[in-house]
Amino acid sequence: MKKIAVGMIILLIMGFTMACNKNVNIDKEKEPLEPVIEEQKQDKENQEIGDKQEQEEDKNEDAIKEVEKEDPQAGLEVPHKKIEKKGYVTTNGLNVRTAYSTKGEIITKIHRGSEVHVYGETNNWYKVRYAKNKEGWVHSKYIQFDPISKPQAKPESKPESKPNPSDQLNNKVYNWYFNRKSDHSQPTFGSPHKSLIDKYNGIAIGSKNSKDIYLTLDNGYENGNTSKILDVLQANGVKVGFFVQGTYIDKNPAIVKRMVNEGHLVLNHTDNHPSLPGVTKEKLQEEIKSVENKYKNLTGKDMVKFLRPPSGTFSERSLALTKDMGYTTVFWSMAHRDWLTNDQPGKQVAYEHVIDNIHNGAIILLHSVSQSNTEALDDIIKELKSQGYQFRLLTEFH
């Protein structure tokens, strides 16, 4: 009986052990395989990277050995030249050696983009410090002294700015003037004044064979006369050209709009009234363009391109530059000293000046600030019309 009992106990123990082993195997079969697969994949990628680096290192090493074959001093103990530069590694797996040749023992490898301090040079090898003052030799072929960066696209080349031929012309200053004739024939002009303005399409006088005349008024600032002048012009059915400064447009927008609405020409007298030969090309263009812009912003219209040069001063250069901007420079064949508001000649003098000096094709210059002109204007217009003169706009010039 005892033997039977012992045998049964042994059988029970064996059965329990087999069951436990079976459960362990089942649990192992149930473990997920993903981490194992991912780990194997990473191992493969790391191996491929390592293989590529080794191939590049071998290639570098072979290239350096070829150089050393041609260099009889390679590896010899010669003094190295002292230099002090910051360098950057341009290849992966650059060997750092104990001596300046491939015979030197490899200390470590440094990779592309690593920063090194170069402080010696011998036979195409640099002595460098790296990784917190560790030292060794590397071949100079794989060190550059600018930071490693991605290639940048070349900036678009801008066309070279060529000098403006007009800006190179003679800038000798001339003051416009004319010589009156007492017999109502056309006046003569200074030399080379008229020939210069003709060369650059400027105008000062119209046809001697026609009784067409051109009344122009300069408006630098407002003193209350312009509205009265507009009333006289409207009553007589006469259209004129007002040469206005940019500052005049700023301060008198309602008057400028009235000029336009009643059919007059609003023309350019520069923004701030500088002598044009005395400013740079850029400033000249700015002075003229500014008036254009102010007029366009106020009226919504483009300014007709006639320009009266401030004070009648000009040069060949200023005439050429204004012509380049599409402008006709307008001078005059009749004018008098009417702009001094505290020294006015009086209504009769203003009237007689115009009537006594009128001539065919006259471009008449009057200043709107003149009280004398304002008072005489109605009589002037009526008398000239009675003599057969026709008032024309500069857009009708001939």
LODRENSE-38541 format. One record per residue (C-alpha): residue number from 0; residue in one letter; x, y, z. Coordinates in Angstrom, 2 decimals. Example, Ala and Ser with C-alpha at 12.3 -4.5 7.8 and 13.67 -1.06 7.14 Angstrom:
BEGIN
r resi->0&resn->a&x->12.30&y->-4.50&z->7.80
r resi->1&resn->s&x->13.67&y->-1.06&z->7.14
***
This chain:
BEGIN
r resi->0&resn->m&x->0.00&y->0.00&z->0.00
r resi->1&resn->k&x->2.78&y->2.40&z->0.88
r resi->2&resn->k&x->4.38&y->1.77&z->-2.52
r resi->3&resn->i&x->1.11&y->2.49&z->-4.28
r resi->4&resn->a&x->0.63&y->5.75&z->-2.37
r resi->5&resn->v&x->4.14&y->6.92&z->-3.13
r resi->6&resn->g&x->3.65&y->6.15&z->-6.84
r resi->7&resn->m&x->0.45&y->8.13&z->-6.97
r resi->8&resn->i&x->2.10&y->11.12&z->-5.35
r resi->9&resn->i&x->4.93&y->11.02&z->-7.90
r resi->10&resn->l&x->2.42&y->10.87&z->-10.76
r resi->11&resn->l&x->0.53&y->13.88&z->-9.39
r resi->12&resn->i&x->3.74&y->15.93&z->-9.12
r resi->13&resn->m&x->4.74&y->15.12&z->-12.70
r resi->14&resn->g&x->1.31&y->16.09&z->-14.02
r resi->15&resn->f&x->1.40&y->19.44&z->-12.22
r resi->16&resn->t&x->4.85&y->20.24&z->-13.58
r resi->17&resn->m&x->3.81&y->19.53&z->-17.16
r resi->18&resn->a&x->0.74&y->21.73&z->-16.82
r resi->19&resn->c&x->2.79&y->24.65&z->-15.54
r resi->20&resn->n&x->5.23&y->24.34&z->-18.42
r resi->21&resn->k&x->2.38&y->24.31&z->-20.89
r resi->22&resn->n&x->0.91&y->27.51&z->-19.43
r resi->23&resn->v&x->4.28&y->29.26&z->-19.62
r resi->24&resn->n&x->4.63&y->28.34&z->-23.30
r resi->25&resn->i&x->1.12&y->29.58&z->-24.02
r resi->26&resn->d&x->1.90&y->32.92&z->-22.33
r resi->27&resn->k&x->5.07&y->33.26&z->-24.39
r resi->28&resn->e&x->3.14&y->32.62&z->-27.58
r resi->29&resn->k&x->0.73&y->35.40&z->-26.64
r resi->30&resn->e&x->3.50&y->38.08&z->-26.25
r resi->31&resn->p&x->3.23&y->40.78&z->-29.05
r resi->32&resn->l&x->5.80&y->40.57&z->-31.84
r resi->33&resn->e&x->5.76&y->44.31&z->-32.82
r resi->34&resn->p&x->8.61&y->45.48&z->-30.51
r resi->35&resn->v&x->10.79&y->42.68&z->-31.73
r resi->36&resn->i&x->10.13&y->43.53&z->-35.38
r resi->37&resn->e&x->10.70&y->47.28&z->-34.75
r resi->38&resn->e&x->13.96&y->46.55&z->-32.97
r resi->39&resn->q&x->15.14&y->44.38&z->-35.85
r resi->40&resn->k&x->14.22&y->47.15&z->-38.33
r resi->41&resn->q&x->16.18&y->49.75&z->-36.35
r resi->42&resn->d&x->19.16&y->47.42&z->-36.13
r resi->43&resn->k&x->19.10&y->47.04&z->-39.91
r resi->44&resn->e&x->18.94&y->50.84&z->-40.48
r resi->45&resn->n&x->21.78&y->51.45&z->-38.04
r resi->46&resn->q&x->23.85&y->48.82&z->-39.80
r resi->47&resn->e&x->23.21&y->50.47&z->-43.20
r resi->48&resn->i&x->24.24&y->53.89&z->-41.82
r resi->49&resn->g&x->27.32&y->52.35&z->-40.28
r resi->50&resn->d&x->28.22&y->50.64&z->-43.56
r resi->51&resn->k&x->27.90&y->53.92&z->-45.48
r resi->52&resn->q&x->30.06&y->55.75&z->-42.96
r resi->53&resn->e&x->32.70&y->53.04&z->-43.13
r resi->54&resn->q&x->32.67&y->53.22&z->-46.92
r resi->55&resn->e&x->33.12&y->57.01&z->-46.78
r resi->56&resn->e&x->35.88&y->56.69&z->-44.19
r resi->57&resn->d&x->37.68&y->54.10&z->-46.36
r resi->58&resn->k&x->37.34&y->56.36&z->-49.37
r resi->59&resn->n&x->38.76&y->59.31&z->-47.42
r resi->60&resn->e&x->41.62&y->57.20&z->-46.14
r resi->61&resn->d&x->42.48&y->55.94&z->-49.63
r resi->62&resn->a&x->42.43&y->59.51&z->-50.99
r resi->63&resn->i&x->44.82&y->60.69&z->-48.27
r resi->64&resn->k&x->47.19&y->57.74&z->-48.88
r resi->65&resn->e&x->47.33&y->58.59&z->-52.58
r resi->66&resn->v&x->48.37&y->62.14&z->-51.71
r resi->67&resn->e&x->51.03&y->60.86&z->-49.32
r resi->68&resn->k&x->52.52&y->58.63&z->-52.04
r resi->69&resn->e&x->53.23&y->61.75&z->-54.07
r resi->70&resn->d&x->54.52&y->63.74&z->-51.07
r resi->71&resn->p&x->58.06&y->62.72&z->-50.09
r resi->72&resn->q&x->57.82&y->64.65&z->-46.82
r resi->73&resn->a&x->54.60&y->62.98&z->-45.67
r resi->74&resn->g&x->54.94&y->61.82&z->-42.07
r resi->75&resn->l&x->58.38&y->63.37&z->-41.56
r resi->76&resn->e&x->59.04&y->65.26&z->-38.37
r resi->77&resn->v&x->59.03&y->68.87&z->-39.65
r resi->78&resn->p&x->57.99&y->71.95&z->-37.69
r resi->79&resn->h&x->54.35&y->72.83&z->-38.21
r resi->80&resn->k&x->53.18&y->76.31&z->-39.13
r resi->81&resn->k&x->51.17&y->77.98&z->-36.41
r resi->82&resn->i&x->47.72&y->79.22&z->-37.33
r resi->83&resn->e&x->44.64&y->80.14&z->-35.34
r resi->84&resn->k&x->41.33&y->79.40&z->-37.08
r resi->85&resn->k&x->37.94&y->77.88&z->-36.41
r resi->86&resn->g&x->37.19&y->75.05&z->-38.84
r resi->87&resn->y&x->34.37&y->72.70&z->-39.69
r resi->88&resn->v&x->34.49&y->69.03&z->-40.74
r resi->89&resn->t&x->33.07&y->68.42&z->-44.23
r resi->90&resn->t&x->32.79&y->64.61&z->-44.22
r resi->91&resn->n&x->31.50&y->61.82&z->-42.03
r resi->92&resn->g&x->33.96&y->59.69&z->-40.05
r resi->93&resn->l&x->37.08&y->61.86&z->-40.35
r resi->94&resn->n&x->39.95&y->60.08&z->-38.60
r resi->95&resn->v&x->41.79&y->62.04&z->-35.92
r resi->96&resn->r&x->45.38&y->60.71&z->-35.67
r resi->97&resn->t&x->48.37&y->60.97&z->-33.38
r resi->98&resn->a&x->50.62&y->62.15&z->-36.25
r resi->99&resn->y&x->50.31&y->64.00&z->-39.55
r resi->100&resn->s&x->50.07&y->60.93&z->-41.83
r resi->101&resn->t&x->47.93&y->57.84&z->-42.28
r resi->102&resn->k&x->50.65&y->56.00&z->-40.36
r resi->103&resn->g&x->49.58&y->57.83&z->-37.22
r resi->104&resn->e&x->47.37&y->55.90&z->-34.84
r resi->105&resn->i&x->43.64&y->56.68&z->-35.06
r resi->106&resn->i&x->42.46&y->58.37&z->-31.88
r resi->107&resn->t&x->38.79&y->58.85&z->-32.78
r resi->108&resn->k&x->36.44&y->59.85&z->-35.59
r resi->109&resn->i&x->34.61&y->63.17&z->-35.94
r resi->110&resn->h&x->31.71&y->63.80&z->-38.23
r resi->111&resn->r&x->30.40&y->66.35&z->-40.71
r resi->112&resn->g&x->29.61&y->69.76&z->-39.25
r resi->113&resn->s&x->31.74&y->69.27&z->-36.13
r resi->114&resn->e&x->33.62&y->72.38&z->-35.04
r resi->115&resn->v&x->37.38&y->72.16&z->-34.48
r resi->116&resn->h&x->40.04&y->74.70&z->-33.51
r resi->117&resn->v&x->42.88&y->74.60&z->-36.02
r resi->118&resn->y&x->46.19&y->75.80&z->-34.58
r resi->119&resn->g&x->48.87&y->74.12&z->-36.68
r resi->120&resn->e&x->49.56&y->72.97&z->-40.26
r resi->121&resn->t&x->52.11&y->70.55&z->-41.74
r resi->122&resn->n&x->52.13&y->68.82&z->-45.13
r resi->123&resn->n&x->48.39&y->69.19&z->-45.77
r resi->124&resn->w&x->47.52&y->68.13&z->-42.22
r resi->125&resn->y&x->45.97&y->70.31&z->-39.55
r resi->126&resn->k&x->46.61&y->70.03&z->-35.85
r resi->127&resn->v&x->43.26&y->70.53&z->-34.18
r resi->128&resn->r&x->41.55&y->70.72&z->-30.82
r resi->129&resn->y&x->38.13&y->69.12&z->-30.56
r resi->130&resn->a&x->35.72&y->67.93&z->-27.89
r resi->131&resn->k&x->36.90&y->70.05&z->-24.95
r resi->132&resn->n&x->40.58&y->70.48&z->-25.82
r resi->133&resn->k&x->41.38&y->66.99&z->-27.04
r resi->134&resn->e&x->44.08&y->67.19&z->-29.71
r resi->135&resn->g&x->45.05&y->65.34&z->-32.85
r resi->136&resn->w&x->45.84&y->65.58&z->-36.58
r resi->137&resn->v&x->43.31&y->65.58&z->-39.45
r resi->138&resn->h&x->43.80&y->65.95&z->-43.17
r resi->139&resn->s&x->43.21&y->69.50&z->-44.43
r resi->140&resn->k&x->41.14&y->68.24&z->-47.38
r resi->141&resn->y&x->38.16&y->67.71&z->-45.08
r resi->142&resn->i&x->38.26&y->70.99&z->-43.13
r resi->143&resn->q&x->36.75&y->74.28&z->-44.25
r resi->144&resn->f&x->36.77&y->77.59&z->-42.47
r resi->145&resn->d&x->33.19&y->78.69&z->-43.11
r resi->146&resn->p&x->30.24&y->77.16&z->-41.26
r resi->147&resn->i&x->28.64&y->74.24&z->-43.10
r resi->148&resn->s&x->25.29&y->75.34&z->-44.45
r resi->149&resn->k&x->22.80&y->74.41&z->-47.11
r resi->150&resn->p&x->23.50&y->75.87&z->-50.54
r resi->151&resn->q&x->21.60&y->79.08&z->-51.03
r resi->152&resn->a&x->20.00&y->80.20&z->-54.23
r resi->153&resn->k&x->21.91&y->82.95&z->-55.94
r resi->154&resn->p&x->20.15&y->86.29&z->-55.56
r resi->155&resn->e&x->18.61&y->87.62&z->-58.70
r resi->156&resn->s&x->21.02&y->89.96&z->-60.38
r resi->157&resn->k&x->19.63&y->93.47&z->-60.64
r resi->158&resn->p&x->20.31&y->95.40&z->-63.81
r resi->159&resn->e&x->22.99&y->97.97&z->-63.33
r resi->160&resn->s&x->21.60&y->101.47&z->-63.05
r resi->161&resn->k&x->22.93&y->103.39&z->-66.00
r resi->162&resn->p&x->23.57&y->107.10&z->-65.62
r resi->163&resn->n&x->20.83&y->109.26&z->-67.08
r resi->164&resn->p&x->22.37&y->111.03&z->-70.11
r resi->165&resn->s&x->20.22&y->114.10&z->-69.39
r resi->166&resn->d&x->21.66&y->114.34&z->-65.89
r resi->167&resn->q&x->25.17&y->114.63&z->-67.38
r resi->168&resn->l&x->24.34&y->117.68&z->-69.49
r resi->169&resn->n&x->25.58&y->121.22&z->-68.90
r resi->170&resn->n&x->23.99&y->122.68&z->-65.77
r resi->171&resn->k&x->24.92&y->126.31&z->-66.37
r resi->172&resn->v&x->22.09&y->128.46&z->-64.96
r resi->173&resn->y&x->20.20&y->130.86&z->-67.22
r resi->174&resn->n&x->17.53&y->133.42&z->-66.28
r resi->175&resn->w&x->14.76&y->133.78&z->-68.82
r resi->176&resn->y&x->14.28&y->137.22&z->-70.31
r resi->177&resn->f&x->12.98&y->138.93&z->-73.47
r resi->178&resn->n&x->13.40&y->142.26&z->-75.27
r resi->179&resn->r&x->10.12&y->144.15&z->-75.85
r resi->180&resn->k&x->9.23&y->145.82&z->-79.14
r resi->181&resn->s&x->7.22&y->149.03&z->-79.19
r resi->182&resn->d&x->5.51&y->148.24&z->-82.49
r resi->183&resn->h&x->3.62&y->145.15&z->-81.23
r resi->184&resn->s&x->5.93&y->142.80&z->-83.13
r resi->185&resn->q&x->7.20&y->139.75&z->-81.33
r resi->186&resn->p&x->10.00&y->140.30&z->-78.81
r resi->187&resn->t&x->13.47&y->138.81&z->-79.13
r resi->188&resn->f&x->15.03&y->136.50&z->-76.57
r resi->189&resn->g&x->18.44&y->136.02&z->-74.96
r resi->190&resn->s&x->21.04&y->133.69&z->-76.41
r resi->191&resn->p&x->21.31&y->130.73&z->-76.08
r resi->192&resn->h&x->18.00&y->130.82&z->-74.22
r resi->193&resn->k&x->15.57&y->130.38&z->-77.10
r resi->194&resn->s&x->17.69&y->127.86&z->-78.97
r resi->195&resn->l&x->17.97&y->125.72&z->-75.80
r resi->196&resn->i&x->14.26&y->125.67&z->-75.08
r resi->197&resn->d&x->13.52&y->124.89&z->-78.73
r resi->198&resn->k&x->15.99&y->121.98&z->-78.52
r resi->199&resn->y&x->14.05&y->120.45&z->-75.62
r resi->200&resn->n&x->10.56&y->121.28&z->-76.92
r resi->201&resn->g&x->9.95&y->124.18&z->-74.56
r resi->202&resn->i&x->7.76&y->127.10&z->-75.58
r resi->203&resn->a&x->7.81&y->130.87&z->-74.96
r resi->204&resn->i&x->5.82&y->132.36&z->-77.84
r resi->205&resn->g&x->3.32&y->131.20&z->-80.43
r resi->206&resn->s&x->2.90&y->131.84&z->-84.14
r resi->207&resn->k&x->3.67&y->135.35&z->-85.37
r resi->208&resn->n&x->1.07&y->134.86&z->-88.10
r resi->209&resn->s&x->-1.87&y->134.38&z->-85.76
r resi->210&resn->k&x->-3.67&y->136.58&z->-83.26
r resi->211&resn->d&x->-4.06&y->133.61&z->-80.91
r resi->212&resn->i&x->-2.73&y->134.46&z->-77.44
r resi->213&resn->y&x->-2.29&y->132.40&z->-74.25
r resi->214&resn->l&x->-3.08&y->133.85&z->-70.82
r resi->215&resn->t&x->-1.32&y->132.09&z->-67.92
r resi->216&resn->l&x->-1.35&y->132.87&z->-64.19
r resi->217&resn->d&x->1.10&y->131.65&z->-61.54
r resi->218&resn->n&x->-0.38&y->130.63&z->-58.18
r resi->219&resn->g&x->2.20&y->130.12&z->-55.44
r resi->220&resn->y&x->-0.11&y->131.04&z->-52.59
r resi->221&resn->e&x->-3.58&y->132.51&z->-52.10
r resi->222&resn->n&x->-4.40&y->136.02&z->-50.87
r resi->223&resn->g&x->-8.05&y->136.23&z->-51.89
r resi->224&resn->n&x->-7.71&y->137.30&z->-55.53
r resi->225&resn->t&x->-8.12&y->133.99&z->-57.40
r resi->226&resn->s&x->-11.88&y->133.67&z->-56.84
r resi->227&resn->k&x->-12.34&y->137.22&z->-58.21
r resi->228&resn->i&x->-10.15&y->136.34&z->-61.21
r resi->229&resn->l&x->-12.25&y->133.23&z->-61.85
r resi->230&resn->d&x->-15.42&y->135.35&z->-61.74
r resi->231&resn->v&x->-13.98&y->137.71&z->-64.40
r resi->232&resn->l&x->-12.84&y->134.82&z->-66.63
r resi->233&resn->q&x->-16.23&y->133.12&z->-66.39
r resi->234&resn->a&x->-18.07&y->136.33&z->-67.21
r resi->235&resn->n&x->-15.92&y->136.85&z->-70.33
r resi->236&resn->g&x->-15.91&y->133.21&z->-71.46
r resi->237&resn->v&x->-12.12&y->132.96&z->-71.31
r resi->238&resn->k&x->-10.15&y->129.86&z->-70.39
r resi->239&resn->v&x->-6.59&y->130.13&z->-69.04
r resi->240&resn->g&x->-3.78&y->128.07&z->-67.57
r resi->241&resn->f&x->-3.09&y->128.26&z->-63.82
r resi->242&resn->f&x->0.44&y->127.13&z->-62.86
r resi->243&resn->v&x->0.05&y->126.01&z->-59.24
r resi->244&resn->q&x->2.46&y->124.80&z->-56.62
r resi->245&resn->g&x->1.80&y->121.62&z->-54.68
r resi->246&resn->t&x->1.45&y->123.67&z->-51.51
r resi->247&resn->y&x->-1.29&y->125.70&z->-53.22
r resi->248&resn->i&x->-3.27&y->122.51&z->-53.91
r resi->249&resn->d&x->-2.83&y->121.48&z->-50.25
r resi->250&resn->k&x->-4.24&y->124.73&z->-48.91
r resi->251&resn->n&x->-6.82&y->125.63&z->-51.57
r resi->252&resn->p&x->-8.53&y->122.46&z->-52.80
r resi->253&resn->a&x->-11.91&y->124.14&z->-53.40
r resi->254&resn->i&x->-10.39&y->126.82&z->-55.65
r resi->255&resn->v&x->-8.43&y->124.19&z->-57.62
r resi->256&resn->k&x->-11.60&y->122.16&z->-58.14
r resi->257&resn->r&x->-13.38&y->125.29&z->-59.35
r resi->258&resn->m&x->-10.59&y->125.95&z->-61.86
r resi->259&resn->v&x->-11.03&y->122.43&z->-63.25
r resi->260&resn->n&x->-14.83&y->122.53&z->-63.24
r resi->261&resn->e&x->-14.87&y->125.82&z->-65.18
r resi->262&resn->g&x->-12.62&y->124.44&z->-67.94
r resi->263&resn->h&x->-9.26&y->125.95&z->-67.06
r resi->264&resn->l&x->-5.96&y->124.07&z->-67.13
r resi->265&resn->v&x->-4.29&y->123.41&z->-63.77
r resi->266&resn->l&x->-0.59&y->123.05&z->-64.51
r resi->267&resn->n&x->2.68&y->122.28&z->-62.71
r resi->268&resn->h&x->4.76&y->124.95&z->-60.94
r resi->269&resn->t&x->6.63&y->122.41&z->-58.71
r resi->270&resn->d&x->5.82&y->121.53&z->-55.11
r resi->271&resn->n&x->8.06&y->124.00&z->-53.24
r resi->272&resn->h&x->9.33&y->126.42&z->-55.93
r resi->273&resn->p&x->13.06&y->125.52&z->-56.03
r resi->274&resn->s&x->15.42&y->126.66&z->-58.78
r resi->275&resn->l&x->15.54&y->123.46&z->-60.84
r resi->276&resn->p&x->19.22&y->123.66&z->-61.90
r resi->277&resn->g&x->20.11&y->123.76&z->-58.19
r resi->278&resn->v&x->18.59&y->120.40&z->-57.22
r resi->279&resn->t&x->19.50&y->116.78&z->-57.88
r resi->280&resn->k&x->17.79&y->114.76&z->-60.57
r resi->281&resn->e&x->15.86&y->112.87&z->-57.88
r resi->282&resn->k&x->14.73&y->116.07&z->-56.16
r resi->283&resn->l&x->13.67&y->117.65&z->-59.45
r resi->284&resn->q&x->11.58&y->114.59&z->-60.28
r resi->285&resn->e&x->10.08&y->114.55&z->-56.78
r resi->286&resn->e&x->9.14&y->118.25&z->-56.97
r resi->287&resn->i&x->7.27&y->117.69&z->-60.22
r resi->288&resn->k&x->5.76&y->114.30&z->-59.43
r resi->289&resn->s&x->4.44&y->115.47&z->-56.07
r resi->290&resn->v&x->2.23&y->118.10&z->-57.75
r resi->291&resn->e&x->0.94&y->115.50&z->-60.20
r resi->292&resn->n&x->-0.02&y->113.18&z->-57.35
r resi->293&resn->k&x->-1.73&y->115.88&z->-55.30
r resi->294&resn->y&x->-3.74&y->116.99&z->-58.31
r resi->295&resn->k&x->-4.75&y->113.40&z->-59.15
r resi->296&resn->n&x->-5.76&y->112.69&z->-55.55
r resi->297&resn->l&x->-7.89&y->115.83&z->-55.45
r resi->298&resn->t&x->-9.57&y->115.67&z->-58.85
r resi->299&resn->g&x->-9.22&y->112.08&z->-60.01
r resi->300&resn->k&x->-7.70&y->113.42&z->-63.23
r resi->301&resn->d&x->-4.20&y->113.27&z->-64.69
r resi->302&resn->m&x->-2.43&y->116.62&z->-64.83
r resi->303&resn->v&x->-1.73&y->117.99&z->-68.31
r resi->304&resn->k&x->2.05&y->118.06&z->-68.59
r resi->305&resn->f&x->3.06&y->121.69&z->-68.88
r resi->306&resn->l&x->5.66&y->122.99&z->-66.42
r resi->307&resn->r&x->6.65&y->126.55&z->-65.55
r resi->308&resn->p&x->10.14&y->126.62&z->-64.00
r resi->309&resn->p&x->10.24&y->128.61&z->-60.74
r resi->310&resn->s&x->11.61&y->132.14&z->-61.18
r resi->311&resn->g&x->12.31&y->131.37&z->-64.84
r resi->312&resn->t&x->15.70&y->129.80&z->-64.02
r resi->313&resn->f&x->16.79&y->126.84&z->-66.14
r resi->314&resn->s&x->19.73&y->124.94&z->-67.60
r resi->315&resn->e&x->20.17&y->122.53&z->-70.45
r resi->316&resn->r&x->20.16&y->119.73&z->-67.87
r resi->317&resn->s&x->16.89&y->120.84&z->-66.21
r resi->318&resn->l&x->15.19&y->121.26&z->-69.60
r resi->319&resn->a&x->16.27&y->117.76&z->-70.62
r resi->320&resn->l&x->15.18&y->116.15&z->-67.33
r resi->321&resn->t&x->11.72&y->117.73&z->-67.45
r resi->322&resn->k&x->11.37&y->116.70&z->-71.10
r resi->323&resn->d&x->12.28&y->113.13&z->-70.06
r resi->324&resn->m&x->9.28&y->113.23&z->-67.71
r resi->325&resn->g&x->7.01&y->114.10&z->-70.63
r resi->326&resn->y&x->6.72&y->117.82&z->-69.83
r resi->327&resn->t&x->6.70&y->120.89&z->-72.02
r resi->328&resn->t&x->8.52&y->123.72&z->-70.24
r resi->329&resn->v&x->6.56&y->126.95&z->-70.61
r resi->330&resn->f&x->8.21&y->130.40&z->-70.45
r resi->331&resn->w&x->6.58&y->133.70&z->-71.53
r resi->332&resn->s&x->6.84&y->136.62&z->-73.92
r resi->333&resn->m&x->5.00&y->139.16&z->-71.72
r resi->334&resn->a&x->5.29&y->139.86&z->-67.97
r resi->335&resn->h&x->5.79&y->142.70&z->-65.54
r resi->336&resn->r&x->6.90&y->143.19&z->-61.93
r resi->337&resn->d&x->3.53&y->142.33&z->-60.42
r resi->338&resn->w&x->4.30&y->139.78&z->-57.67
r resi->339&resn->l&x->5.29&y->142.18&z->-54.85
r resi->340&resn->t&x->2.04&y->142.50&z->-52.92
r resi->341&resn->n&x->3.29&y->145.51&z->-50.92
r resi->342&resn->d&x->4.52&y->147.36&z->-54.00
r resi->343&resn->q&x->1.70&y->147.16&z->-56.53
r resi->344&resn->p&x->1.81&y->149.41&z->-59.64
r resi->345&resn->g&x->-1.95&y->149.99&z->-59.74
r resi->346&resn->k&x->-4.79&y->149.00&z->-62.06
r resi->347&resn->q&x->-3.91&y->151.43&z->-64.86
r resi->348&resn->v&x->-0.23&y->150.43&z->-65.06
r resi->349&resn->a&x->-1.19&y->146.75&z->-65.19
r resi->350&resn->y&x->-3.72&y->147.48&z->-67.97
r resi->351&resn->e&x->-1.32&y->149.57&z->-70.04
r resi->352&resn->h&x->1.49&y->147.07&z->-69.71
r resi->353&resn->v&x->-0.57&y->144.36&z->-71.40
r resi->354&resn->i&x->-2.22&y->146.54&z->-74.02
r resi->355&resn->d&x->0.98&y->148.39&z->-75.01
r resi->356&resn->n&x->3.03&y->145.19&z->-75.40
r resi->357&resn->i&x->0.55&y->142.73&z->-76.87
r resi->358&resn->h&x->1.71&y->140.81&z->-79.95
r resi->359&resn->n&x->0.76&y->137.78&z->-82.02
r resi->360&resn->g&x->1.34&y->134.44&z->-80.27
r resi->361&resn->a&x->1.89&y->136.10&z->-76.87
r resi->362&resn->i&x->2.21&y->133.90&z->-73.81
r resi->363&resn->i&x->1.17&y->136.32&z->-71.07
r resi->364&resn->l&x->2.38&y->135.75&z->-67.50
r resi->365&resn->l&x->0.44&y->137.33&z->-64.63
r resi->366&resn->h&x->0.59&y->136.57&z->-60.91
r resi->367&resn->s&x->-2.72&y->135.93&z->-59.17
r resi->368&resn->v&x->-1.55&y->137.63&z->-55.95
r resi->369&resn->s&x->-1.40&y->141.00&z->-57.77
r resi->370&resn->q&x->-4.24&y->143.29&z->-56.78
r resi->371&resn->s&x->-3.45&y->145.47&z->-59.80
r resi->372&resn->n&x->-3.86&y->142.57&z->-62.23
r resi->373&resn->t&x->-7.10&y->141.47&z->-60.57
r resi->374&resn->e&x->-8.63&y->144.93&z->-60.89
r resi->375&resn->a&x->-7.48&y->145.42&z->-64.51
r resi->376&resn->l&x->-8.27&y->141.97&z->-65.87
r resi->377&resn->d&x->-11.83&y->142.57&z->-67.06
r resi->378&resn->d&x->-10.79&y->145.67&z->-69.04
r resi->379&resn->i&x->-7.73&y->143.87&z->-70.45
r resi->380&resn->i&x->-9.80&y->140.97&z->-71.78
r resi->381&resn->k&x->-12.46&y->143.19&z->-73.32
r resi->382&resn->e&x->-9.87&y->145.42&z->-75.06
r resi->383&resn->l&x->-7.84&y->142.51&z->-76.47
r resi->384&resn->k&x->-10.98&y->140.85&z->-77.80
r resi->385&resn->s&x->-11.95&y->144.12&z->-79.46
r resi->386&resn->q&x->-8.56&y->144.13&z->-81.24
r resi->387&resn->g&x->-9.27&y->140.67&z->-82.66
r resi->388&resn->y&x->-7.11&y->138.58&z->-80.31
r resi->389&resn->q&x->-8.35&y->135.08&z->-79.45
r resi->390&resn->f&x->-7.64&y->133.54&z->-76.02
r resi->391&resn->r&x->-6.44&y->129.95&z->-76.36
r resi->392&resn->l&x->-5.39&y->127.21&z->-73.97
r resi->393&resn->l&x->-1.83&y->125.85&z->-74.08
r resi->394&resn->t&x->-3.29&y->122.55&z->-75.28
r resi->395&resn->e&x->-4.16&y->124.49&z->-78.46
r resi->396&resn->f&x->-0.70&y->126.03&z->-78.80
r resi->397&resn->h&x->0.76&y->126.56&z->-82.24
***
